[in-house]
Amino acid sequence: MGPIEAIEAIKLVKPKIVIPSHYNTFTRIHQEVEVFASMAEREATEVEIHILEPGETLEL
């Protein structure tokens, strides 16, 4: 799933929080996660996007 498909999934599922994962694990799937987050926030205004660094946690 690329960024466009992920945004469509967000619109369908309507989560409150999205944490992008499985990006930039291989050269072939390099993504600009900040660009995705910006696009997602514009397209799905009700969602919070949290970009976590490896090992970082988010308390809900």
PDB file of N, CA, C and O in Angstrom:
ATOM      1  N   MET A   1       0.846  -1.171   0.000  1.00  0.00           N
ATOM      2  CA  MET A   1       0.000   0.000   0.000  1.00  0.00           C
ATOM      3  C   MET A   1       0.888   1.230   0.000  1.00  0.00           C
ATOM      4  O   MET A   1       1.759   1.381   0.858  1.00  0.00           O
ATOM      5  N   GLY A   2       0.669   2.088  -0.944  1.00  0.00           N
ATOM      6  CA  GLY A   2       1.407   3.342  -1.002  1.00  0.00           C
ATOM      7  C   GLY A   2       0.659   4.436  -0.261  1.00  0.00           C
ATOM      8  O   GLY A   2      -0.390   4.182   0.331  1.00  0.00           O
ATOM      9  N   PRO A   3       1.187   5.645  -0.290  1.00  0.00           N
ATOM     10  CA  PRO A   3       0.569   6.742   0.447  1.00  0.00           C
ATOM     11  C   PRO A   3      -0.859   7.059   0.009  1.00  0.00           C
ATOM     12  O   PRO A   3      -1.715   7.319   0.854  1.00  0.00           O
ATOM     13  N   ILE A   4      -1.126   7.042  -1.281  1.00  0.00           N
ATOM     14  CA  ILE A   4      -2.468   7.363  -1.771  1.00  0.00           C
ATOM     15  C   ILE A   4      -3.465   6.312  -1.298  1.00  0.00           C
ATOM     16  O   ILE A   4      -4.562   6.647  -0.849  1.00  0.00           O
ATOM     17  N   GLU A   5      -3.081   5.040  -1.398  1.00  0.00           N
ATOM     18  CA  GLU A   5      -3.963   3.969  -0.939  1.00  0.00           C
ATOM     19  C   GLU A   5      -4.153   4.023   0.577  1.00  0.00           C
ATOM     20  O   GLU A   5      -5.238   3.738   1.084  1.00  0.00           O
ATOM     21  N   ALA A   6      -3.102   4.387   1.288  1.00  0.00           N
ATOM     22  CA  ALA A   6      -3.204   4.498   2.745  1.00  0.00           C
ATOM     23  C   ALA A   6      -4.183   5.607   3.137  1.00  0.00           C
ATOM     24  O   ALA A   6      -4.948   5.454   4.089  1.00  0.00           O
ATOM     25  N   ILE A   7      -4.158   6.709   2.411  1.00  0.00           N
ATOM     26  CA  ILE A   7      -5.092   7.799   2.699  1.00  0.00           C
ATOM     27  C   ILE A   7      -6.523   7.361   2.399  1.00  0.00           C
ATOM     28  O   ILE A   7      -7.441   7.707   3.142  1.00  0.00           O
ATOM     29  N   GLU A   8      -6.722   6.612   1.330  1.00  0.00           N
ATOM     30  CA  GLU A   8      -8.054   6.089   1.033  1.00  0.00           C
ATOM     31  C   GLU A   8      -8.519   5.142   2.146  1.00  0.00           C
ATOM     32  O   GLU A   8      -9.688   5.161   2.531  1.00  0.00           O
ATOM     33  N   ALA A   9      -7.602   4.317   2.662  1.00  0.00           N
ATOM     34  CA  ALA A   9      -7.947   3.420   3.767  1.00  0.00           C
ATOM     35  C   ALA A   9      -8.327   4.219   5.017  1.00  0.00           C
ATOM     36  O   ALA A   9      -9.265   3.855   5.726  1.00  0.00           O
ATOM     37  N   ILE A  10      -7.609   5.292   5.282  1.00  0.00           N
ATOM     38  CA  ILE A  10      -7.926   6.150   6.424  1.00  0.00           C
ATOM     39  C   ILE A  10      -9.344   6.707   6.275  1.00  0.00           C
ATOM     40  O   ILE A  10     -10.110   6.730   7.238  1.00  0.00           O
ATOM     41  N   LYS A  11      -9.686   7.152   5.075  1.00  0.00           N
ATOM     42  CA  LYS A  11     -11.023   7.696   4.839  1.00  0.00           C
ATOM     43  C   LYS A  11     -12.104   6.638   5.051  1.00  0.00           C
ATOM     44  O   LYS A  11     -13.180   6.945   5.564  1.00  0.00           O
ATOM     45  N   LEU A  12     -11.824   5.396   4.661  1.00  0.00           N
ATOM     46  CA  LEU A  12     -12.801   4.324   4.816  1.00  0.00           C
ATOM     47  C   LEU A  12     -12.949   3.874   6.266  1.00  0.00           C
ATOM     48  O   LEU A  12     -14.063   3.689   6.756  1.00  0.00           O
ATOM     49  N   VAL A  13     -11.822   3.701   6.945  1.00  0.00           N
ATOM     50  CA  VAL A  13     -11.827   3.157   8.311  1.00  0.00           C
ATOM     51  C   VAL A  13     -12.154   4.233   9.349  1.00  0.00           C
ATOM     52  O   VAL A  13     -12.778   3.950  10.372  1.00  0.00           O
ATOM     53  N   LYS A  14     -11.729   5.464   9.077  1.00  0.00           N
ATOM     54  CA  LYS A  14     -11.971   6.614   9.949  1.00  0.00           C
ATOM     55  C   LYS A  14     -11.405   6.439  11.368  1.00  0.00           C
ATOM     56  O   LYS A  14     -12.132   6.594  12.349  1.00  0.00           O
ATOM     57  N   PRO A  15     -10.113   6.116  11.472  1.00  0.00           N
ATOM     58  CA  PRO A  15      -9.508   6.008  12.804  1.00  0.00           C
ATOM     59  C   PRO A  15      -9.303   7.396  13.405  1.00  0.00           C
ATOM     60  O   PRO A  15      -9.303   8.395  12.685  1.00  0.00           O
ATOM     61  N   LYS A  16      -9.131   7.455  14.705  1.00  0.00           N
ATOM     62  CA  LYS A  16      -8.823   8.722  15.357  1.00  0.00           C
ATOM     63  C   LYS A  16      -7.340   9.043  15.240  1.00  0.00           C
ATOM     64  O   LYS A  16      -6.949  10.203  15.111  1.00  0.00           O
ATOM     65  N   ILE A  17      -6.513   7.986  15.287  1.00  0.00           N
ATOM     66  CA  ILE A  17      -5.050   8.131  15.261  1.00  0.00           C
ATOM     67  C   ILE A  17      -4.475   7.190  14.209  1.00  0.00           C
ATOM     68  O   ILE A  17      -4.920   6.051  14.070  1.00  0.00           O
ATOM     69  N   VAL A  18      -3.480   7.681  13.471  1.00  0.00           N
ATOM     70  CA  VAL A  18      -2.742   6.861  12.508  1.00  0.00           C
ATOM     71  C   VAL A  18      -1.265   6.960  12.838  1.00  0.00           C
ATOM     72  O   VAL A  18      -0.730   8.054  13.022  1.00  0.00           O
ATOM     73  N   ILE A  19      -0.611   5.812  12.913  1.00  0.00           N
ATOM     74  CA  ILE A  19       0.837   5.755  13.125  1.00  0.00           C
ATOM     75  C   ILE A  19       1.439   5.048  11.907  1.00  0.00           C
ATOM     76  O   ILE A  19       1.339   3.827  11.792  1.00  0.00           O
ATOM     77  N   PRO A  20       2.058   5.799  11.006  1.00  0.00           N
ATOM     78  CA  PRO A  20       2.658   5.163   9.826  1.00  0.00           C
ATOM     79  C   PRO A  20       3.748   4.162  10.245  1.00  0.00           C
ATOM     80  O   PRO A  20       4.529   4.415  11.162  1.00  0.00           O
ATOM     81  N   SER A  21       3.772   3.037   9.554  1.00  0.00           N
ATOM     82  CA  SER A  21       4.808   2.028   9.828  1.00  0.00           C
ATOM     83  C   SER A  21       5.155   1.318   8.527  1.00  0.00           C
ATOM     84  O   SER A  21       4.474   1.482   7.514  1.00  0.00           O
ATOM     85  N   HIS A  22       6.199   0.545   8.569  1.00  0.00           N
ATOM     86  CA  HIS A  22       6.656  -0.236   7.417  1.00  0.00           C
ATOM     87  C   HIS A  22       7.043   0.637   6.227  1.00  0.00           C
ATOM     88  O   HIS A  22       6.853   0.231   5.081  1.00  0.00           O
ATOM     89  N   TYR A  23       7.575   1.810   6.478  1.00  0.00           N
ATOM     90  CA  TYR A  23       8.083   2.646   5.401  1.00  0.00           C
ATOM     91  C   TYR A  23       9.598   2.760   5.587  1.00  0.00           C
ATOM     92  O   TYR A  23      10.103   2.735   6.710  1.00  0.00           O
ATOM     93  N   ASN A  24      10.293   2.882   4.493  1.00  0.00           N
ATOM     94  CA  ASN A  24      11.757   3.026   4.475  1.00  0.00           C
ATOM     95  C   ASN A  24      12.500   1.852   5.102  1.00  0.00           C
ATOM     96  O   ASN A  24      13.627   2.005   5.573  1.00  0.00           O
ATOM     97  N   THR A  25      11.869   0.681   5.107  1.00  0.00           N
ATOM     98  CA  THR A  25      12.572  -0.502   5.606  1.00  0.00           C
ATOM     99  C   THR A  25      13.470  -1.111   4.523  1.00  0.00           C
ATOM    100  O   THR A  25      14.425  -1.824   4.833  1.00  0.00           O
ATOM    101  N   PHE A  26      13.164  -0.828   3.257  1.00  0.00           N
ATOM    102  CA  PHE A  26      13.962  -1.265   2.123  1.00  0.00           C
ATOM    103  C   PHE A  26      14.045  -0.109   1.136  1.00  0.00           C
ATOM    104  O   PHE A  26      13.157   0.743   1.097  1.00  0.00           O
ATOM    105  N   THR A  27      15.095  -0.077   0.351  1.00  0.00           N
ATOM    106  CA  THR A  27      15.282   0.985  -0.634  1.00  0.00           C
ATOM    107  C   THR A  27      14.094   1.090  -1.585  1.00  0.00           C
ATOM    108  O   THR A  27      13.690   2.193  -1.952  1.00  0.00           O
ATOM    109  N   ARG A  28      13.537  -0.042  -1.982  1.00  0.00           N
ATOM    110  CA  ARG A  28      12.431  -0.042  -2.954  1.00  0.00           C
ATOM    111  C   ARG A  28      11.148   0.550  -2.400  1.00  0.00           C
ATOM    112  O   ARG A  28      10.274   0.936  -3.175  1.00  0.00           O
ATOM    113  N   ILE A  29      11.006   0.634  -1.083  1.00  0.00           N
ATOM    114  CA  ILE A  29       9.774   1.195  -0.523  1.00  0.00           C
ATOM    115  C   ILE A  29      10.041   2.498   0.225  1.00  0.00           C
ATOM    116  O   ILE A  29       9.383   2.804   1.219  1.00  0.00           O
ATOM    117  N   HIS A  30      11.013   3.257  -0.268  1.00  0.00           N
ATOM    118  CA  HIS A  30      11.330   4.546   0.346  1.00  0.00           C
ATOM    119  C   HIS A  30      10.137   5.494   0.201  1.00  0.00           C
ATOM    120  O   HIS A  30       9.599   5.652  -0.895  1.00  0.00           O
ATOM    121  N   GLN A  31       9.734   6.111   1.283  1.00  0.00           N
ATOM    122  CA  GLN A  31       8.629   7.071   1.293  1.00  0.00           C
ATOM    123  C   GLN A  31       9.022   8.276   2.127  1.00  0.00           C
ATOM    124  O   GLN A  31       9.816   8.162   3.060  1.00  0.00           O
ATOM    125  N   GLU A  32       8.478   9.405   1.795  1.00  0.00           N
ATOM    126  CA  GLU A  32       8.645  10.619   2.592  1.00  0.00           C
ATOM    127  C   GLU A  32       7.477  10.664   3.565  1.00  0.00           C
ATOM    128  O   GLU A  32       6.395  11.135   3.214  1.00  0.00           O
ATOM    129  N   VAL A  33       7.684  10.181   4.780  1.00  0.00           N
ATOM    130  CA  VAL A  33       6.587  10.041   5.735  1.00  0.00           C
ATOM    131  C   VAL A  33       5.974  11.386   6.102  1.00  0.00           C
ATOM    132  O   VAL A  33       4.775  11.460   6.372  1.00  0.00           O
ATOM    133  N   GLU A  34       6.761  12.434   6.118  1.00  0.00           N
ATOM    134  CA  GLU A  34       6.218  13.756   6.433  1.00  0.00           C
ATOM    135  C   GLU A  34       5.260  14.237   5.343  1.00  0.00           C
ATOM    136  O   GLU A  34       4.256  14.888   5.634  1.00  0.00           O
ATOM    137  N   VAL A  35       5.577  13.913   4.087  1.00  0.00           N
ATOM    138  CA  VAL A  35       4.690  14.270   2.979  1.00  0.00           C
ATOM    139  C   VAL A  35       3.383  13.495   3.114  1.00  0.00           C
ATOM    140  O   VAL A  35       2.305  14.062   2.935  1.00  0.00           O
ATOM    141  N   PHE A  36       3.473  12.203   3.429  1.00  0.00           N
ATOM    142  CA  PHE A  36       2.265  11.399   3.657  1.00  0.00           C
ATOM    143  C   PHE A  36       1.422  12.010   4.766  1.00  0.00           C
ATOM    144  O   PHE A  36       0.212  12.168   4.607  1.00  0.00           O
ATOM    145  N   ALA A  37       2.047  12.354   5.884  1.00  0.00           N
ATOM    146  CA  ALA A  37       1.316  12.904   7.027  1.00  0.00           C
ATOM    147  C   ALA A  37       0.604  14.196   6.634  1.00  0.00           C
ATOM    148  O   ALA A  37      -0.553  14.401   7.001  1.00  0.00           O
ATOM    149  N   SER A  38       1.271  15.050   5.906  1.00  0.00           N
ATOM    150  CA  SER A  38       0.674  16.307   5.467  1.00  0.00           C
ATOM    151  C   SER A  38      -0.515  16.052   4.551  1.00  0.00           C
ATOM    152  O   SER A  38      -1.567  16.671   4.712  1.00  0.00           O
ATOM    153  N   MET A  39      -0.359  15.146   3.592  1.00  0.00           N
ATOM    154  CA  MET A  39      -1.452  14.794   2.689  1.00  0.00           C
ATOM    155  C   MET A  39      -2.623  14.203   3.460  1.00  0.00           C
ATOM    156  O   MET A  39      -3.774  14.571   3.224  1.00  0.00           O
ATOM    157  N   ALA A  40      -2.339  13.300   4.370  1.00  0.00           N
ATOM    158  CA  ALA A  40      -3.388  12.633   5.136  1.00  0.00           C
ATOM    159  C   ALA A  40      -4.160  13.636   5.989  1.00  0.00           C
ATOM    160  O   ALA A  40      -5.386  13.561   6.078  1.00  0.00           O
ATOM    161  N   GLU A  41      -3.463  14.556   6.606  1.00  0.00           N
ATOM    162  CA  GLU A  41      -4.134  15.548   7.442  1.00  0.00           C
ATOM    163  C   GLU A  41      -5.021  16.476   6.610  1.00  0.00           C
ATOM    164  O   GLU A  41      -6.056  16.936   7.091  1.00  0.00           O
ATOM    165  N   ARG A  42      -4.625  16.751   5.376  1.00  0.00           N
ATOM    166  CA  ARG A  42      -5.465  17.576   4.486  1.00  0.00           C
ATOM    167  C   ARG A  42      -6.697  16.813   4.013  1.00  0.00           C
ATOM    168  O   ARG A  42      -7.792  17.369   3.928  1.00  0.00           O
ATOM    169  N   GLU A  43      -6.505  15.536   3.709  1.00  0.00           N
ATOM    170  CA  GLU A  43      -7.587  14.717   3.142  1.00  0.00           C
ATOM    171  C   GLU A  43      -8.543  14.160   4.191  1.00  0.00           C
ATOM    172  O   GLU A  43      -9.737  14.015   3.930  1.00  0.00           O
ATOM    173  N   ALA A  44      -8.029  13.851   5.358  1.00  0.00           N
ATOM    174  CA  ALA A  44      -8.831  13.254   6.435  1.00  0.00           C
ATOM    175  C   ALA A  44      -8.647  14.110   7.685  1.00  0.00           C
ATOM    176  O   ALA A  44      -7.844  13.790   8.561  1.00  0.00           O
ATOM    177  N   THR A  45      -9.388  15.181   7.749  1.00  0.00           N
ATOM    178  CA  THR A  45      -9.149  16.200   8.768  1.00  0.00           C
ATOM    179  C   THR A  45      -9.433  15.741  10.196  1.00  0.00           C
ATOM    180  O   THR A  45      -8.991  16.392  11.143  1.00  0.00           O
ATOM    181  N   GLU A  46     -10.150  14.652  10.373  1.00  0.00           N
ATOM    182  CA  GLU A  46     -10.493  14.180  11.721  1.00  0.00           C
ATOM    183  C   GLU A  46      -9.403  13.304  12.343  1.00  0.00           C
ATOM    184  O   GLU A  46      -9.508  12.939  13.514  1.00  0.00           O
ATOM    185  N   VAL A  47      -8.375  12.964  11.594  1.00  0.00           N
ATOM    186  CA  VAL A  47      -7.364  12.017  12.065  1.00  0.00           C
ATOM    187  C   VAL A  47      -6.122  12.737  12.587  1.00  0.00           C
ATOM    188  O   VAL A  47      -5.737  13.789  12.076  1.00  0.00           O
ATOM    189  N   GLU A  48      -5.512  12.158  13.602  1.00  0.00           N
ATOM    190  CA  GLU A  48      -4.217  12.632  14.100  1.00  0.00           C
ATOM    191  C   GLU A  48      -3.152  11.687  13.567  1.00  0.00           C
ATOM    192  O   GLU A  48      -3.262  10.470  13.720  1.00  0.00           O
ATOM    193  N   ILE A  49      -2.131  12.241  12.946  1.00  0.00           N
ATOM    194  CA  ILE A  49      -1.019  11.439  12.436  1.00  0.00           C
ATOM    195  C   ILE A  49       0.138  11.582  13.414  1.00  0.00           C
ATOM    196  O   ILE A  49       0.555  12.694  13.736  1.00  0.00           O
ATOM    197  N   HIS A  50       0.654  10.451  13.884  1.00  0.00           N
ATOM    198  CA  HIS A  50       1.803  10.452  14.795  1.00  0.00           C
ATOM    199  C   HIS A  50       2.936   9.675  14.132  1.00  0.00           C
ATOM    200  O   HIS A  50       2.815   8.474  13.888  1.00  0.00           O
ATOM    201  N   ILE A  51       4.021  10.357  13.847  1.00  0.00           N
ATOM    202  CA  ILE A  51       5.204   9.716  13.274  1.00  0.00           C
ATOM    203  C   ILE A  51       6.143   9.418  14.431  1.00  0.00           C
ATOM    204  O   ILE A  51       6.634  10.332  15.092  1.00  0.00           O
ATOM    205  N   LEU A  52       6.387   8.153  14.669  1.00  0.00           N
ATOM    206  CA  LEU A  52       7.246   7.732  15.773  1.00  0.00           C
ATOM    207  C   LEU A  52       8.615   7.321  15.252  1.00  0.00           C
ATOM    208  O   LEU A  52       8.736   6.733  14.177  1.00  0.00           O
ATOM    209  N   GLU A  53       9.619   7.633  16.012  1.00  0.00           N
ATOM    210  CA  GLU A  53      10.979   7.162  15.732  1.00  0.00           C
ATOM    211  C   GLU A  53      11.102   5.731  16.237  1.00  0.00           C
ATOM    212  O   GLU A  53      10.363   5.331  17.136  1.00  0.00           O
ATOM    213  N   PRO A  54      12.040   4.939  15.664  1.00  0.00           N
ATOM    214  CA  PRO A  54      12.225   3.582  16.167  1.00  0.00           C
ATOM    215  C   PRO A  54      12.431   3.567  17.686  1.00  0.00           C
ATOM    216  O   PRO A  54      13.279   4.283  18.218  1.00  0.00           O
ATOM    217  N   GLY A  55      11.647   2.744  18.362  1.00  0.00           N
ATOM    218  CA  GLY A  55      11.732   2.614  19.815  1.00  0.00           C
ATOM    219  C   GLY A  55      10.868   3.602  20.571  1.00  0.00           C
ATOM    220  O   GLY A  55      10.665   3.446  21.775  1.00  0.00           O
ATOM    221  N   GLU A  56      10.356   4.612  19.893  1.00  0.00           N
ATOM    222  CA  GLU A  56       9.512   5.606  20.529  1.00  0.00           C
ATOM    223  C   GLU A  56       8.123   5.026  20.779  1.00  0.00           C
ATOM    224  O   GLU A  56       7.657   4.176  20.020  1.00  0.00           O
ATOM    225  N   THR A  57       7.468   5.479  21.832  1.00  0.00           N
ATOM    226  CA  THR A  57       6.129   4.997  22.147  1.00  0.00           C
ATOM    227  C   THR A  57       5.146   6.178  22.173  1.00  0.00           C
ATOM    228  O   THR A  57       5.536   7.344  22.239  1.00  0.00           O
ATOM    229  N   LEU A  58       3.891   5.830  22.120  1.00  0.00           N
ATOM    230  CA  LEU A  58       2.826   6.825  22.185  1.00  0.00           C
ATOM    231  C   LEU A  58       1.824   6.316  23.207  1.00  0.00           C
ATOM    232  O   LEU A  58       1.272   5.226  23.055  1.00  0.00           O
ATOM    233  N   GLU A  59       1.590   7.103  24.246  1.00  0.00           N
ATOM    234  CA  GLU A  59       0.621   6.707  25.249  1.00  0.00           C
ATOM    235  C   GLU A  59      -0.738   7.249  24.846  1.00  0.00           C
ATOM    236  O   GLU A  59      -0.890   8.434  24.551  1.00  0.00           O
ATOM    237  N   LEU A  60      -1.710   6.372  24.838  1.00  0.00           N
ATOM    238  CA  LEU A  60      -3.067   6.758  24.434  1.00  0.00           C
ATOM    239  C   LEU A  60      -3.929   7.039  25.643  1.00  0.00           C
ATOM    240  O   LEU A  60      -5.104   7.378  25.499  1.00  0.00           O
TER     241      LEU A  60
END
